[in-house]
Amino acid sequence: MAAFRGFSEVNTRHISIPAQFFDEVLAQIDDLDELKVMLFAFRRLDTMEGAFRYLQRVDLLKDASFIQGLAASRQDGEAKLDAALERLVQRGLLLKASVDLGEKCEPLFFLNSSKGQAAIEAIERGEWRSTGDQRELLEIAPDPPNIFRLYEDNIGPLTPMIAETLREAEETYPVEWIQEAVRIAVEKNARNWRYVAAILKKWKEEGKVERKGRQDTEKARSRYAEWENPDRARR
């Protein structure tokens, strides 16, 4: 084995490792593969960008020299990597979450920090979605519009009575229905809650017909017929 010649003082990039790792964890790690994988994880996460950073198994497998450092054969190296990742999750250094990326369910590994914990909670709430970009698989989905803001932006100012009505509607109908009913009211230039409420009531009683883009099918148009005239919904 060739001796290491020493750290360079020129163009040497440093990575950040929490002091807690050395103070509270290092002495407990008794498996060399686990230590190697954790140090490699620190390096990979430190060089990533974005508020939420995570590792995929494939990220570690891409580094052939690292896998060779775990075992002589590729197959044994992969097996040791998987075992080390599971031990790190059990030890609490890494957090693991499985996300649906369309064709398959992919495990992601986060550092067990406040940001990593927040990311796991967001995934469990379904707030992350696939980007379709292999370079950055996930993004946090935008929050759905608040029903009060939706009303103020599209219909008019809130009053205490309207606010109570909106809270009741939110408990009665899916938020997606309310959003679409408001869009229909805007399209029909019938910016009042009675019009929106008439649509929601009709959907609940007779079943909602999905709209096809901006244009309804003939069948859907007939279901909207009762509120096509804004004056009808105001009665």
C-alpha positions in Angstrom: 0.0 0.0 0.0 1.5 3.3 -1.1 1.8 5.9 1.7 -0.3 9.1 1.4 2.0 12.0 0.4 0.2 14.7 2.4 -2.5 17.3 2.0 -2.0 20.0 -0.5 -2.0 23.6 0.6 -3.0 24.8 -2.9 -6.5 24.5 -4.3 -7.7 22.1 -1.6 -11.4 22.1 -1.2 -12.7 21.6 2.3 -16.1 20.0 3.3 -18.2 20.7 6.4 -18.8 17.9 8.9 -20.7 18.6 12.1 -18.6 18.6 15.2 -21.4 16.4 16.8 -20.3 13.6 14.5 -16.9 13.5 16.2 -18.1 14.3 19.7 -21.1 11.9 19.9 -21.1 9.4 17.1 -17.6 8.5 15.8 -16.6 6.4 18.9 -19.8 4.3 18.5 -19.1 3.3 14.9 -17.4 -0.1 14.8 -18.0 -1.0 11.2 -15.5 0.3 8.6 -18.0 0.2 5.7 -20.4 2.3 7.7 -17.8 4.9 8.5 -16.7 5.0 4.8 -20.2 5.5 3.5 -21.0 8.2 6.1 -17.9 10.2 5.2 -18.7 9.8 1.5 -22.3 11.0 2.3 -20.9 14.1 4.0 -18.8 14.9 1.0 -21.6 14.3 -1.5 -24.2 16.3 0.4 -21.8 19.2 1.0 -21.1 19.6 -2.7 -24.8 19.6 -3.6 -26.9 22.8 -4.1 -30.4 23.6 -2.9 -32.2 24.0 0.3 -32.9 20.2 0.6 -30.1 17.9 -0.2 -30.5 14.1 -0.5 -28.6 11.1 -1.7 -29.7 8.3 -4.0 -28.1 4.9 -4.1 -27.1 5.5 -7.7 -25.1 8.6 -6.6 -22.8 6.4 -4.6 -22.6 3.6 -7.1 -21.4 6.1 -9.8 -18.1 6.4 -7.9 -16.3 3.2 -9.0 -13.2 3.8 -6.9 -15.4 4.2 -3.8 -17.2 1.0 -4.5 -13.9 -0.8 -5.1 -12.8 0.5 -1.7 -15.7 -1.4 -0.1 -15.1 -4.8 -1.8 -13.1 -6.4 -4.6 -16.1 -7.2 -6.8 -18.8 -4.8 -7.9 -21.6 -7.1 -6.6 -20.0 -7.4 -3.1 -19.4 -3.6 -3.1 -23.1 -2.9 -3.8 -24.1 -5.4 -1.1 -21.8 -3.7 1.5 -23.1 -0.3 0.5 -26.7 -1.3 1.0 -25.9 -2.8 4.4 -24.0 0.3 5.5 -26.8 2.6 4.4 -29.3 0.5 6.5 -27.0 0.7 9.5 -26.7 4.4 9.2 -30.5 4.8 9.0 -30.9 2.5 12.1 -28.2 4.5 13.9 -30.1 7.8 13.1 -27.3 9.5 11.1 -29.3 9.3 7.9 -33.1 9.5 7.3 -34.7 7.4 4.5 -37.8 8.0 2.6 -39.2 6.3 -0.5 -40.8 8.5 -3.2 -42.7 7.5 -6.3 -40.9 8.8 -9.4 -43.4 7.4 -11.9 -41.7 4.2 -13.1 -40.4 3.1 -9.8 -40.2 3.9 -6.1 -36.9 5.3 -5.2 -35.3 5.5 -1.7 -33.8 8.9 -0.8 -31.3 9.5 2.1 -31.2 12.8 4.0 -28.8 13.8 6.7 -30.6 13.7 10.1 -30.7 17.4 10.6 -33.5 19.9 11.0 -33.7 20.3 7.2 -33.6 16.6 6.7 -36.4 16.0 9.2 -38.4 18.8 7.5 -37.9 17.1 4.1 -39.0 13.7 5.4 -42.2 15.3 6.9 -42.9 17.1 3.6 -42.6 13.8 1.7 -44.9 12.0 4.1 -47.5 14.8 3.6 -47.2 14.4 -0.2 -45.7 17.9 -0.7 -42.8 16.7 -2.9 -43.3 15.9 -6.6 -41.2 14.5 -9.4 -39.6 17.1 -11.7 -38.9 14.7 -14.5 -35.3 15.9 -14.5 -32.7 13.3 -13.6 -30.3 16.0 -12.4 -32.8 17.2 -9.7 -35.5 14.6 -9.2 -37.7 16.3 -6.7 -39.1 19.7 -5.8 -41.6 20.9 -3.2 -45.0 21.3 -4.7 -46.5 24.8 -4.4 -48.9 25.2 -1.6 -52.6 25.2 -2.8 -54.1 28.6 -2.6 -55.7 29.6 0.6 -59.5 29.7 0.2 -59.7 33.2 1.7 -56.9 34.5 -0.6 -58.6 32.8 -3.6 -61.9 34.6 -2.8 -60.1 38.0 -2.3 -58.1 37.6 -5.5 -61.0 36.6 -7.7 -64.3 37.8 -6.2 -64.0 40.6 -3.6 -63.1 41.7 -0.1 -63.7 39.4 2.8 -66.4 40.1 5.4 -66.9 38.1 8.7 -70.0 36.5 7.2 -68.3 35.5 3.9 -65.3 34.1 5.9 -67.7 31.9 7.9 -69.4 30.8 4.6 -66.0 29.9 3.1 -65.0 27.9 6.1 -68.2 25.9 5.8 -67.6 25.4 2.1 -64.1 24.1 2.8 -65.5 21.5 5.2 -68.2 20.4 2.7 -66.4 20.4 -0.7 -62.9 19.3 -1.9 -60.6 22.3 -2.3 -60.0 21.4 -6.0 -63.8 21.8 -6.6 -63.8 25.3 -5.0 -60.8 26.4 -7.0 -62.4 25.2 -10.3 -65.8 26.7 -9.4 -64.2 30.1 -8.8 -62.4 29.8 -12.2 -65.7 29.1 -13.9 -67.3 32.1 -12.2 -64.4 34.3 -13.4 -64.7 33.0 -16.9 -68.4 33.7 -16.9 -67.8 37.2 -15.4 -70.1 36.2 -12.5 -67.8 37.2 -9.6 -70.1 36.4 -6.7 -70.2 33.6 -4.1 -73.8 32.6 -4.9 -72.7 31.6 -8.4 -69.8 29.6 -7.0 -72.0 28.0 -4.4 -74.6 27.0 -7.1 -71.9 25.2 -9.1 -70.6 23.3 -6.0 -74.1 22.3 -5.0 -74.9 21.0 -8.5 -71.7 19.0 -8.5 -72.5 17.5 -5.1 -76.0 16.6 -6.1 -75.5 15.3 -9.6 -71.8 14.5 -9.8 -68.9 16.5 -11.1 -68.1 16.3 -14.8 -64.4 16.8 -15.5 -63.6 19.7 -17.8 -61.4 19.1 -20.8 -58.9 22.0 -20.7 -60.5 25.3 -21.4 -63.3 23.8 -23.5 -66.0 21.6 -22.0 -67.4 18.6 -23.8 -71.0 18.9 -25.0 -72.1 16.7 -22.2 -70.3 18.9 -19.6 -71.8 22.0 -21.1 -75.3 20.7 -20.6 -74.5 20.0 -16.9 -73.4 23.6 -16.5 -76.6 24.9 -18.3 -78.3 25.8 -15.0 -75.7 28.4 -14.1 -74.8 29.6 -17.7 -76.7 32.8 -17.0 -75.2 34.6 -14.0 -78.5 36.1 -13.2 -79.9 32.7 -12.4 -77.3 32.0 -9.8 -78.0 35.4 -8.1 -81.7 34.5 -7.5 
